[in-house]
Amino acid sequence: MDFAKAIELLKEDNLSFIALPIFIIALIVELYYAKYKELDLYKSQDTWVSLGMLLITAVVEFIPKVVAFIAIYALHEISPLRDIVDRQIWAWGVLIVLDDFSYYWFHRLNHEVRLFWAGHVSHHSSQYMNFGTALRQGAGERIHKYLFWLWLPLLGFDPLMIFIAHSINLIFQFWVHTDLIYKLPRPVEFIFNTPSHHRVHHASNVRYLDCNHGGIFILWDRIFGTFSEEKIDEKPVYGLTKNLTSNNLINVATHEYRSIWKDIKKTNSWSDRLKYIFLAPGWSHDGPDLRARELRKNLIQSENAT
């Protein structure tokens, strides 16, 4: 394998860097619009935490990203489809869909496996929905993230294509982090991830917990049973079920890892220890089951009973 060529290709993956100044400008515009309209959309300390997490994530991601690109390059080299799939228009279209399929499962498991949640939870720790929150990324999730994309080069997609498609997905998602747009036309709401769908995803309401994981397409959630509609009579409450009391960046980035360790030490059973790591957040060996699915099931049962 030609490592030098792989690294040279990686240097061409600069779409996110090009988009970053646009994101910052959009954040400033939204912030000043909110002030002008006297909307409670931003809090300065919260926004600074979001920008700080963006920097931490960029540092943490560097080595995993390089390793992943080299691995994807190597897998593409052995793909029997590498000479068939090129950068044709149809190939880009297929790749965008498959990339979002990978993103859906990566994102969903970040909510349903507690160890993964520990690396993702900081993105949900803001109690505001704005473009600043879009930049508040999870640092720990960068370590395992690219494992979900390793199958794509075997289908013949080259590594730069895959990374560009992934950047397109993330750029799309930036714009759904807003409280300023309620609903888009129904066909758009049915197929695509929208601000309404993503507000549900960031909500701590029991009805909305762990729903709407798609990046570009909401169809995955409709297909796999994780979709929830935003209800006009139930406004999303942003943040965590137990919100952080500190804006310290290290605490925001690592608090759930410490919570897992604390829970592990409470039991002598290796089975329970593994469950604290790999089951969804909320499971307990000596208390009520507070996992999102259980809470939602109890909510539905109570509503049906009345």
C-alpha positions as CSV (number, residue, x, y, z in Angstrom):
1,M,0.0,0.0,0.0
2,D,1.2,3.5,-0.9
3,F,1.1,5.4,2.5
4,A,2.4,8.6,0.9
5,K,-0.4,8.6,-1.6
6,A,-3.0,7.9,1.1
7,I,-1.7,10.9,3.1
8,E,-1.7,13.1,0.0
9,L,-5.4,12.2,-0.6
10,L,-6.2,12.9,3.0
11,K,-4.9,16.4,2.6
12,E,-7.6,17.0,0.0
13,D,-10.3,16.4,2.6
14,N,-10.8,20.1,3.4
15,L,-14.6,20.6,2.9
16,S,-15.2,20.9,6.7
17,F,-12.5,23.6,7.0
18,I,-14.1,25.5,4.1
19,A,-17.5,25.3,5.8
20,L,-16.3,26.4,9.3
21,P,-16.1,30.2,8.6
22,I,-19.7,29.9,7.2
23,F,-20.8,28.2,10.4
24,I,-19.3,30.9,12.5
25,I,-20.9,33.6,10.5
26,A,-24.3,31.8,10.7
27,L,-23.9,31.5,14.5
28,I,-23.2,35.3,14.8
29,V,-26.2,36.2,12.6
30,E,-28.5,33.9,14.6
31,L,-27.2,35.2,17.9
32,Y,-27.8,38.8,17.0
33,Y,-31.2,38.0,15.4
34,A,-32.1,36.4,18.7
35,K,-31.0,39.4,20.7
36,Y,-32.9,41.8,18.3
37,K,-36.1,39.7,18.7
38,E,-35.4,39.2,22.4
39,L,-35.5,35.4,22.1
40,D,-33.9,33.2,24.7
41,L,-31.8,31.2,22.2
42,Y,-28.2,31.8,23.5
43,K,-26.3,32.1,26.7
44,S,-22.8,33.3,26.4
45,Q,-21.1,30.8,28.7
46,D,-23.0,27.9,27.0
47,T,-21.8,29.1,23.6
48,W,-18.2,29.3,24.7
49,V,-18.4,25.8,26.0
50,S,-19.7,24.7,22.6
51,L,-16.8,26.3,20.8
52,G,-14.3,24.9,23.4
53,M,-15.7,21.4,22.7
54,L,-15.2,21.9,19.0
55,L,-11.5,22.6,19.6
56,I,-11.1,19.6,21.9
57,T,-12.9,17.3,19.4
58,A,-10.6,18.5,16.6
59,V,-7.5,17.5,18.6
60,V,-8.9,14.1,19.8
61,E,-10.1,13.3,16.2
62,F,-6.8,13.9,14.5
63,I,-5.1,10.5,15.0
64,P,-8.3,8.3,14.7
65,K,-9.1,10.2,11.4
66,V,-5.6,9.5,9.9
67,V,-5.7,5.9,11.0
68,A,-9.2,5.5,9.6
69,F,-8.3,7.1,6.3
70,I,-5.3,4.7,5.8
71,A,-7.5,1.7,6.8
72,I,-10.2,2.8,4.3
73,Y,-7.5,3.3,1.6
74,A,-6.2,-0.2,2.2
75,L,-9.7,-1.8,2.1
76,H,-10.4,0.1,-1.1
77,E,-7.2,-1.3,-2.6
78,I,-8.5,-4.9,-2.2
79,S,-12.1,-4.2,-3.3
80,P,-13.1,-6.1,-6.4
81,L,-15.3,-3.1,-7.3
82,R,-12.6,-0.5,-7.2
83,D,-12.2,-0.3,-11.0
84,I,-16.0,-0.3,-11.5
85,V,-17.1,2.4,-9.0
86,D,-15.6,5.7,-9.9
87,R,-16.7,9.3,-9.1
88,Q,-19.7,9.1,-11.4
89,I,-22.8,11.1,-10.5
90,W,-24.7,7.9,-9.7
91,A,-21.9,6.8,-7.4
92,W,-22.0,10.0,-5.5
93,G,-25.8,9.6,-5.1
94,V,-25.5,6.1,-3.8
95,L,-22.7,7.0,-1.5
96,I,-24.6,9.9,0.1
97,V,-27.4,7.4,1.0
98,L,-25.1,4.7,2.2
99,D,-23.0,7.2,4.2
100,D,-26.2,8.4,6.0
101,F,-27.1,4.7,6.7
102,S,-23.7,4.3,8.4
103,Y,-24.3,7.6,10.3
104,Y,-27.7,6.4,11.5
105,W,-26.3,3.3,13.1
106,F,-23.3,5.1,14.5
107,H,-25.6,7.8,16.0
108,R,-28.2,5.4,17.2
109,L,-25.7,3.2,19.0
110,N,-24.1,6.3,20.5
111,H,-27.5,6.6,22.4
112,E,-28.1,2.9,23.0
113,V,-24.6,1.8,24.2
114,R,-23.5,3.6,27.4
115,L,-19.8,3.5,26.6
116,F,-20.5,5.2,23.2
117,W,-23.0,7.6,24.9
118,A,-20.2,8.7,27.2
119,G,-18.4,10.0,24.1
120,H,-21.5,11.6,22.6
121,V,-23.3,13.0,25.6
122,S,-21.5,16.4,25.5
123,H,-23.2,17.2,22.2
124,H,-26.6,17.0,24.1
125,S,-25.4,18.8,27.3
126,S,-26.5,22.2,26.1
127,Q,-29.9,23.4,27.2
128,Y,-30.3,25.5,24.1
129,M,-30.9,24.7,20.5
130,N,-28.8,26.9,18.2
131,F,-26.0,26.9,15.7
132,G,-23.5,26.9,18.7
133,T,-24.9,23.6,19.9
134,A,-24.3,22.2,16.4
135,L,-20.6,22.9,16.9
136,R,-20.6,21.2,20.4
137,Q,-19.3,17.9,19.3
138,G,-18.5,14.8,21.4
139,A,-14.8,14.1,21.7
140,G,-14.9,10.5,22.9
141,E,-17.1,9.3,20.0
142,R,-14.3,10.2,17.6
143,I,-12.3,7.1,18.8
144,H,-14.8,4.5,17.6
145,K,-16.6,6.6,15.0
146,Y,-14.9,5.5,11.8
147,L,-15.5,1.8,12.4
148,F,-19.0,2.3,11.0
149,W,-17.7,3.4,7.7
150,L,-15.2,0.6,7.0
151,W,-17.6,-1.4,4.8
152,L,-18.0,1.4,2.2
153,P,-14.5,1.1,0.6
154,L,-15.2,-2.7,0.0
155,L,-18.1,-1.5,-2.3
156,G,-15.6,0.3,-4.4
157,F,-15.9,3.9,-3.0
158,D,-12.5,5.5,-2.7
159,P,-11.4,7.0,0.7
160,L,-11.6,10.7,-0.4
161,M,-15.1,10.1,-1.8
162,I,-16.2,8.6,1.6
163,F,-14.7,11.4,3.6
164,I,-16.2,14.1,1.4
165,A,-19.7,12.4,1.6
166,H,-19.3,12.3,5.4
167,S,-18.4,16.0,5.4
168,I,-21.5,16.8,3.3
169,N,-23.6,14.9,5.9
170,L,-22.2,16.9,8.8
171,I,-22.5,20.2,6.9
172,F,-26.2,19.4,6.3
173,Q,-26.7,18.6,9.9
174,F,-25.4,22.0,11.1
175,W,-28.5,23.7,9.7
176,V,-31.0,21.6,11.5
177,H,-29.8,22.9,14.9
178,T,-32.2,25.8,15.2
179,D,-35.4,26.9,17.0
180,L,-36.2,29.5,14.3
181,I,-37.9,27.2,11.8
182,Y,-40.9,25.2,12.9
183,K,-42.0,22.9,10.0
184,L,-41.0,22.6,6.3
185,P,-43.3,21.2,3.6
186,R,-44.7,17.8,4.4
187,P,-42.7,15.9,1.6
188,V,-39.5,17.4,3.0
189,E,-40.5,16.5,6.6
190,F,-41.3,12.9,5.5
191,I,-37.9,12.2,3.8
192,F,-35.3,14.5,5.3
193,N,-34.0,15.4,8.7
194,T,-35.3,18.8,9.5
195,P,-35.1,21.3,12.4
196,S,-38.3,19.9,13.8
197,H,-37.1,16.4,13.7
198,H,-33.7,17.3,15.2
199,R,-35.3,19.4,18.0
200,V,-37.0,16.1,19.0
201,H,-33.6,14.4,19.0
202,H,-32.1,17.0,21.4
203,A,-35.1,16.9,23.7
204,S,-35.1,15.3,27.2
205,N,-38.9,14.7,27.2
206,V,-39.6,11.0,27.7
207,R,-41.6,10.9,24.5
208,Y,-38.7,12.2,22.5
209,L,-35.7,10.4,24.1
210,D,-33.4,8.5,21.8
211,C,-35.4,9.3,18.6
212,N,-34.6,10.7,15.2
213,H,-31.0,9.6,14.6
214,G,-30.8,10.2,10.9
215,G,-28.2,12.7,9.5
216,I,-29.7,13.7,6.2
217,F,-32.6,11.3,5.9
218,I,-35.3,10.7,8.5
219,L,-36.4,7.7,6.6
220,W,-34.0,5.4,8.5
221,D,-35.9,6.3,11.7
222,R,-39.2,5.7,10.1
223,I,-38.0,2.3,8.9
224,F,-36.2,1.1,12.1
225,G,-38.8,2.4,14.6
226,T,-36.9,5.3,16.1
227,F,-39.0,8.2,14.7
228,S,-40.9,10.6,16.9
229,E,-42.9,13.6,15.6
230,E,-42.6,16.9,17.3
231,K,-45.9,17.6,19.0
232,I,-47.3,21.1,18.9
233,D,-48.6,20.7,22.5
234,E,-45.3,19.3,23.9
235,K,-42.4,21.7,23.4
236,P,-39.0,20.0,23.4
237,V,-37.0,20.5,26.6
238,Y,-33.3,20.6,25.6
239,G,-30.4,19.1,27.6
240,L,-30.0,15.9,29.5
241,T,-32.4,14.1,31.8
242,K,-30.0,15.2,34.6
243,N,-28.3,18.4,33.4
244,L,-24.7,19.3,34.3
245,T,-24.1,21.9,37.0
246,S,-20.7,22.8,35.7
247,N,-19.5,24.4,32.4
248,N,-16.0,23.1,32.9
249,L,-14.8,21.7,29.6
250,I,-13.1,18.7,31.0
251,N,-16.3,17.9,33.0
252,V,-18.5,18.3,29.9
253,A,-16.2,16.0,27.9
254,T,-15.6,13.3,30.5
255,H,-18.4,13.3,33.1
256,E,-20.2,10.2,31.8
257,Y,-17.0,8.1,31.7
258,R,-16.6,8.9,35.4
259,S,-20.3,8.0,36.0
260,I,-19.8,4.6,34.3
261,W,-16.7,3.9,36.5
262,K,-18.6,4.9,39.6
263,D,-21.5,2.5,38.7
264,I,-19.1,-0.3,37.9
265,K,-17.5,0.0,41.4
266,K,-21.0,-0.5,43.0
267,T,-21.2,-4.2,42.0
268,N,-19.0,-7.3,42.3
269,S,-20.8,-9.0,39.4
270,W,-18.9,-9.0,36.1
271,S,-22.2,-9.5,34.3
272,D,-23.5,-6.3,35.8
273,R,-20.3,-4.4,35.1
274,L,-20.5,-5.3,31.4
275,K,-24.2,-4.2,31.4
276,Y,-23.2,-0.8,32.8
277,I,-20.8,-0.4,29.9
278,F,-22.8,-1.9,27.0
279,L,-26.5,-1.5,27.8
280,A,-28.3,1.8,27.2
281,P,-27.9,4.7,29.7
282,G,-30.3,4.3,32.6
283,W,-29.9,0.6,33.4
284,S,-29.2,-0.2,37.0
285,H,-28.5,-3.5,38.8
286,D,-30.1,-2.2,42.1
287,G,-32.6,0.5,41.0
288,P,-35.4,1.2,38.6
289,D,-34.8,0.7,34.9
290,L,-34.5,4.3,33.5
291,R,-33.6,3.4,29.9
292,A,-35.4,5.5,27.3
293,R,-37.4,2.6,25.9
294,E,-38.6,1.6,29.3
295,L,-39.6,5.2,30.2
296,R,-41.4,5.6,26.9
297,K,-43.2,2.3,27.3
298,N,-44.4,3.3,30.8
299,L,-45.5,6.7,29.4
300,I,-47.6,5.1,26.6
301,Q,-49.1,2.6,29.1
302,S,-50.1,5.4,31.4
303,E,-51.6,7.4,28.6
304,N,-53.6,4.4,27.3
305,A,-54.8,3.7,30.8
306,T,-56.4,7.2,31.0
